[in-house]
Amino acid sequence: MLRALALLALLAAPAQAADFTVFAAASLRDALTEAATVHEASSGDHATLVFAGSSALARQIEAGAPADLFVSANTDWMDTLEQAGRIDPATRADVLGNALVLIGHGSAAPVTPDTLDLPALLGDGRLAMALVNAVPAGIYGRAALESLGQWDAVAPLVAQTDNVRAALALVATGEAPYGIVYATDAAAEPQVSVVMTFPQGSHPPITYPGAVTTDAAQPQAATAFLTWMQTPQAQAIFARHGFTAGG
C-alpha cells in the first residue's frame, strides 16, 4: 500500500522546470527577453539568452558551444549548421520577419530610394553597418545598397561592427551620422530616426529561422519554447517590437 501511494504521489508531481540556453541574433534582444519572461511565467522553464551576431553564434555552435536553441537572423547560417549536422532539421521553423532601414542620428530628414545619395549625406562621416560579409544585417544592407547603385561609392565609408546593435549604438551616440539596421532596432532606440525603409525587393527577404541543436541538453524545453514562439500570444509580443510573422 505504501509503495502504491508513493508511486501515485510521484505521478501526480508536476514536471520539473528546465533551464535551457538560447543563442539568438542580437536584433532579437528586447523582444525575445520579454517573450522568454512571459513563457517562463506559464511553463516554469527558464531560458538563458545569449545574443550576438548570427555568424558568431553559428560558428560557436558548430564548434560545440552548449546551446539548446538557435534563432538566426537569416537562413544562410541556419543552412550552414544544418549541413554540418548541428541542428535538428525536424524542429526548424521560420519564426519572424523584419524590415531594413537607413537611420540617422537625432531627427534626420527623410529621403526616398529615388533621391538617396548616401555619399552626399555622409560627407566626412561614416555609415555604420554590421559586418557586410558575415552578419545578416550587413549582408542585407550591402545587397540593398548594391541594388540601389550606392555600394561602390559608399563601401570605403562603411564602419563595420560585430553585430547590428553595435551599428545602432554608433548612430545613437553620434559617432556615425547614419547607419543601416533593422526596423525593430530603430524602434528600440530614441536617439535615432528612420530616414528611409529599403524596398523589399532590394534585398533578400529578412527571415528568422529557429531550430533545436543536435547537442541540446534540454531538447524538450527548447522545442516547447520554439513552438510557443509561433503562437498568437508570442507573435503579439514580437509584433509590438516591430517584427512580422515568419514563413
Sequence and secondary structure as in RCSB ss.txt:
>XXXX:A:sequence
MLRALALLALLAAPAQAADFTVFAAASLRDALTEAATVHEASSGDHATLVFAGSSALARQIEAGAPADLFVSANT
DWMDTLEQAGRIDPATRADVLGNALVLIGHGSAAPVTPDTLDLPALLGDGRLAMALVNAVPAGIYGRAALESLGQ
WDAVAPLVAQTDNVRAALALVATGEAPYGIVYATDAAAEPQVSVVMTFPQGSHPPITYPGAVTTDAAQPQAATAF
LTWMQTPQAQAIFARHGFTAGG
>XXXX:A:secstr
 HHHHHHHHHHHS     EEEEEEEGGGHHHHHHHHHHHHHHH  EEEEEEE HHHHHHHHHTT   SEEE SSH
HHHHHHHHTT B GGG EEEEE  EEEEEESS     TTT  HHHHHTTS EEEE TTTSHHHHHHHHHHHHTT 
HHHHGGGEEEESSHHHHHHHHHTTSSSEEEEEHHHHHT TTEEEEEE  GGGS   EEEEEEBTT SSHHHHHHH
HHHHTSHHHHHHHHHTT EE  
